[in-house]
Each structure stands twice: as structure tokens, then as C-alpha cells.
Amino acid sequence: MELARKLAKEMDAHKTASVSRIYVPNEYTIYLSRQDRAKLEGYERSLEQELSGYLLEHARRRGYALLTRPAVGFETDDRLRLGEFGIQTRLVKPPAHEGEAPSQGEEG
């Protein structure tokens, strides 16, 4: 539950206002110690999906705009000790669909 709350705080902290919407990051990487990461073995994918759903609901409650469903992933950081974690957020543009014309200003 602590991870979910921290992810929501990161979403709130990294929002970007446009003319009519408030965009929030849609990619979240959680950095864990090797020991903590080992504890997730076997259910890491389920936890990623659960946290993604939590962020999606948080964004809906706050009226935030997302470019895609939030993606959550785990990485190991050997500098972290047991119980420590870090979070990196990114606002990632969804990939263009095949056959779709590139947006103006982009070369295809």
C-alpha cells in the first residue's frame, strides 16, 4: 500500500497543465533493493497491474488526462538497502499505429 500512495504522490507532483487538461506521467519505474525485488518473485507482474489500476483510478478521481494506461515496472538498484525504494516517472507519447500518417513536424 505504501508503494501505491507514493506512486499517486509522484503523479500529483509531476502533472503538466495544457490549455484545457492536466496531463500526468504514464510510465512509472520503481527501483528496489535486490532483497526487496527477490521478495516479489512470482507475483511481480500481478503487482504491476494492480498498481497500474490504482494509478488509473487516481487519475480519474482527480480529473487528470493520461496519454495511455499507466505502466508500472520494477528495476533493481544495488545502491538501495532493504526497505528503500525510488520512483522515476515519465510522460511517454503512445506509439503511432501502423499505417497512420506522422504528425505534423515529424518525419516518417
C-alpha positions, -999 to +999 in steps of 0.1 A: +000+000+000+029+023+007+041+020-029+006+028-042+004+060-021+039+071-032+031+065-069+000+086-065+021+114-049+045+112-078+016+115-102+004+146-084+039+161-082+046+157-119+014+170-135+016+193-165-011+217-174-021+223-211-047+247-224-076+226-212-062+195-195-038+184-168-015+156-180+003+133-157+031+108-163+020+074-177+052+055-171+065+046-136+096+027-127+101+016-091+136+009-081+141-017-053+170-033-035+180-067-046+165-082-014+132-064-018+130-073-055+136-110-046+105-109-023+083-100-053+093-131-073+063-149-086+038-120-083+057-090-097+035-088-129+003-090-108+015-062-086+025-041-116-010-045-130-026-037-096-006-006-092-014+005-128-051+001-120-047+021-088-030+050-107-057+049-134-084+053-108-064+080-090-061+099-123-099+096-129-108+108-094-086+139-099-097+146-135-062+141-149-055+133-185-034+102-195-019+096-229-020+058-222-029+035-193-002+039-166+026+014-170+044+003-138+077-016-138+103-028-113+140-025-116+168-034-092+192-008-079+222-022-060+227+012-042+194+007-023+192-011+011+164-033+023+132-013+026+144+016+005+129+024-029+130+051-056+104+061-083+111+076-117+082+090-138+079+098-175+053+112-198+055+089-228+037+095-261+019+064-273+034+047-303+019+057-337-003+030-352+010+013-383-003+030-415-010+062-396+004+094-411+031+110-389+020+141-370+030+175-385+066+183-378+076+146-376+094+128-403+082+093-412 
